[in-house]
Amino acid sequence: MSFFVYMILSKQNDKWITYVGYTNNIQNRIIKHNSSKGAKFTKGKNWKLIYYKKYQNKVVAMKKEYKLKKDYKLRKKIKINFLKNE
């Protein structure tokens, strides 16, 4: 089974915020975030998928998710790249 690490973006009070997570069904997970059934942090916001990467197992995906969550420079770079091309 494949797993995905993803980053989503939302605008809140004229500020762009991001959220990083992992899942085995990326389409379903984004739908849950946008219908306020996802993580507590994501409730009540409109999210756009701006990055995802596929991994072959859950352990690797969880490690990569943790790494991306802590790497604020990379998150900012991904966010800026997306907004520039939007």
Secondary structure, DSSP 8 states (H G I E B T S, - for coil): --EEEEEEEEEETTEEEEEEEEES-HHHHHHHHHTT-S-GGGTTS--EEEEEEEESSHHHHHHHHHHHHH-HHHHHHHHHHHHHH-
